[in-house]
Amino acid sequence: MHPAALARAAGDGGRVDAVAVRLDPNATEAFHRSILAAPRVASLGIKAMTLDNFRRSTGAVVLLVAGIFALFAISIAFGVVYNNLRIAFQERARELATLRILGLTRREVGGVLFAEIGVMLAVGIPVGLVLGTWWVRWLILAFETEMFRIPATISPGSYVSAGLVVAGAALVSVVTVERRLARLDLVAVLKARD
């Protein structure tokens, strides 16, 4: 309906749906007081406040989700590294015990076992960082809407943190498995006959 026809039908002499103004920052408080005192103003929306509220609420949600993802990532990183190392230890326990019997120190035998996990980390961390970057970009595109868009910005510090988390998981796993290495049953290996 044409605005003039709507005003005649409503009998209110016309109305203004919205007014956009740019204010001098020094006059903002006086403007707010005068608008609030006006009898026919239904609402007042301040773009800067709306954007600030949106950023705060969205930021809180993004941080919460990122925190949950980070906890899952740390748990998965530790689980994968620990399980790979434990399986490698179980598969090679007899060979490792034999090396101990032949005179290698516990540290030398551990070096044989832990070199494998070192190679896996050297290959896996860069591949994981690349795949993680692609995953983040895909997720951001999947949740993009017409109203807002969050850029997929990954800082170099994020890559460093991710690498350190996996390296830390490997270190904890190595310490845990090294205790098992100290308890290898050398006598059982000597008695075993194939």
N, C-alpha and C positions, 0 to 999 in steps of 0.2 A: 504494500500500500504506500502511496505517496505520503511523505511526512506531513504535508499541509492537510491532506484529507484525514489522516489519522488524528491530527490535532483537533480538527472540527468535530470528528466523531466522538473523541474523548472529552471534548469540552474544556480542555485545560490550556488552550492557547498555544500549544506547542511545547515541546520539551527537547532538551539536549541530552543525547545518550552518553556522550563522553567528551571530555575536554582534555587535551594534552597540553601541558604548560611546561616551560623550562624556567626554573627559578634561579635567582641569585642565591647562593648558599647562605648569605646573611639574612635573606628575607624568608627563609623556609619556615621558621617558627611562627612568624606573624601570619603567613599564608595559611598554615594549619589551623591556627586559632580562628581566622575569619571563615574558613570553610566549615569548621565544626559548628560555628555559630549560625551559619546560613540554614534557614528552615527547609529548603527544598532540595538539599544535596543528600542523595541516598547513600552514597559511599565514596570513599576516597582511597585510591590505590596509588602507592608510591613505588615507582619502578625500582629504585635502588633498594628499598626495603624488601620488596618482593623477591628480587634477585638474591639479596643477601640471605633471606630465609630459605629460599630454594637451595642455594649452595650449602648452607649449614645442614639442612635436613638430608639432602642428597649426599653430602660429604660423610655424614654420620653413617648412612646406610652403606655407602661404598667402603668405608673403613671397617665396618662390621663384617661385611661379606669378605673383604680382603683378609681380615683376621682369621675368619673361619677357614678360608682356602689355605692360608699359611699354615694353620695347625694340621690340616689334612695333608698338605705337602710335606711337612716335617715328618709326620707319622709314616707316610708312604715311603719317603726317602730312607728313613731308618729301617723300615720293614724290608724294603727291597735289598738294601746293602747288607743288612744283617743276615737275611735268609740266603743270599748268594754266597756270602762268606761261610756261613754255617754248613751249607750243602757242600761247598768246596772242601771244607775241613773234613766232613764225614766221608766223602768219597776218597779222600787221600790220607786218611788217618793211619793206615798201615804203612804207606810209603813214608809218611812223615816220621813215624816211629822208627822205621828202618834207618832213616837218615840220622836220627838221634843215636841209635845203636852204633852206627858207623863212625860216630865221633863228632858230628856237627852239633854246635851249641843250640840251645833253644832259640836264641835270637836268629841264627842262620836258618834254622828250619822255618821259623816264622817269616823270615824274609822271602823264602820260596813261596809260601802260601800267600803272603800279603802282596807280593808283586803282581799277582793276578788281579787282585781287587784294585791295585793302583792303575793297571792298564785299563780296566773297565771304567774307572772314574775318569781317566784322561780322555777316553773316547766318549763316554756317556754324558759328562757334564756339558761339553759344547753342543752335542746333538740335542740334549734336553733343553738347553737355553734357546736354541733355534726353534725347536718344536713348541716350546712354551710361548715364545713371541708370536708365532702363528696362531696358537690357541687363543691367546689374549685378544688378538686382533679380530679373530672370528667371533669370539664372545661379544665383543663390543659392537660389531656389526649386527649380530643377532638381536641385541637388545636395543638397538637404535630405534627411536620413534620420531614422529614428525615434530613433537614438542621440544625434545632436547636430544643432544648427542654428547657423549663423553668421549673425548679423544683418547686413543690408545697410546699413552705416553709411558714409556718404560725408561727409567733413568739407568745410567751405568751402575749406580749403587745397588739397584735391584738385581742386576746380573751377579754382582759380587756377593750380595747376600745369599742368593740362591746357591751359588757355588760353594759358599762357606757352610751353608746348612748341610749340603750333601757331603762335603768333606768332614764336617763335624759328626754326621751320622756314621761315616766310615771309621772315624777315629774311635767312637764309642763301640762300634762293632768289633774293631780290631782288638781293643782292650778286652772285650768280653770273650772273644774267641781265643785270645792268647792265654787266658786262664785255663781254657780247655786243653790248649797245647801243652801246658805245664803238667797236666794230669794224664798224658798219654800212657797207656799201659805197655811199657817196653817189654815186660816179661811175657805177656800174652803173644806179642809179635815173635819173640824168640822161640816160643813153644809151638807156634803155628806151623803146620806142614801142608804143603799144597800137593 
